[in-house]
Structures are given as C-alpha cells and as structure tokens.
C-alpha cells in the first residue's frame, strides 16, 4: 500500500511571498491615495519649519542662498543668539505676557460664558449679540483710542496695556466657552442647586471640572496668540527694550546693512519651541475641546 504525498499547488499569481509583497504594496498605494490631501497639507506646513531649522545651523554667508542643506553644522548659532541679545529677559517678558493674559481670560470669560449659556436673565440675547459683534469688530478700529488712554495713564512702555484688557473682556474666549458650556447637560447643574449649591459653587465645583477640555482650548488659543503677538508689544513697548517680548527680539538681529538670517532663524527656533512643546502635551485636550465646542450652537 502506497501513501500519496500531497504537494502544495501553485497559484497562477506566483509564490505566496510574491503575493504577500504585492498585497502590502497595494495597501500602501491605497493608504497614499486615500490620505493624499492630508499628506500634501502636512508637507505644505512642515517644509517651512524644516527650512527655518536648517537655516539656523548655517553660516551667515550660506543662509538664504540656493544651497538649502548646511555645508557645516554650526550649533554655536544658538549660543551666539544669547550673546547678541538678552534672550532670557525677553523670554521672561513673553512668559509674563502670555501666562497673565491666559489667566485673565479664564477669570473673566468663564463667568461671562456661564451667564450666557446656563442662566436666564433679561437682555441675555442682546448681550450675546454684543459679544458676537465685538468678535467681528476689527482691532484697528479701537487701537487709537486705547493707545491714547494708556498714554494718558502713563503706562506705555510696560506690559500692562497688553495684559490688562484680558482681565476685562475677550469676545472670542467668551464665545468659545459659551458654546462648550451648552454641550453640558443642565440636569447636572439642577441637581447641584437642589443639593443647596449657590450659583458660584455650581460654576466652580460642577461646571468647570466638566468643561476642562473647552477651558484648555480657550487657554491655549490665548497663550499661542499672545506668544506670537508682534503688533501689541511693538505698539506699547517699542522704545522700552527691557520690556520686549521674543517676537520683537527677533528683529534685533537685523544689522545695519544686512540681516543675519542664520541667527534670526536660530532665534525663531528658540521662540517656536515652547509653543510646540505646549501643543504636544495639551493636544488631546485641545482637540477634544474644539470638537465638543462645535457640537451644539
């Protein structure tokens, strides 16, 4: 009695390894085809950052030439930035401006957004319309009277005119937080009121913990805007170099006859790092806050 030995049949497509490689390649092509728009946008936003980073390591005579890759890597450019300008002072000024402004919008915008979203009072609709109208008002319209007011108060040349308005009113932050507060069910707030909580306790103990993603999104918007702000510090602290921020400090690397682009780009990289680190660590809360803000209008 003989035993028949079964031999594997070869498919017309070739060996299993070839078929597997062809399947993987098809998956890659399918992924590229479905994500082509995202890849193109990613490259569009990434290339300028790569250009700034590479230029920061070049010599002054190579920067802004046809050669985009550094012939020699000059890490000392980042050290020379601190020798040319008091970058530590500018960093402290930028942190002071951004952190206090962010604290200001949280102190002023959270109660205002709570009143617009969760309370019923006469004139509420008109107040919300005023907030929306303030968002559409160009800042150039009010900059002249505001500048005249700060000059009369003798506060120009300091960071006070930049920080103080955020403790009073910020239309965009109020609108953003109001939209997020609307997504929180009112039943939680009513249950807290039944338990004897005042409106302040409802706000601080119930609503704020539940609205952390929206608050984080509003805070990050304010921090990034003030960190990159150039017009405000230029207007109010242009002559007072001790109160310059990092955005103004980059302009100090312009020479009499030419711009030292390698040092300018090195200073730009140092300026971008805190914002990038903040976004990386707070990205989850930021995206969640923006997503829930757009759920209910």
Beta strands, then each sheet from edge to edge (+ up, - down):
end
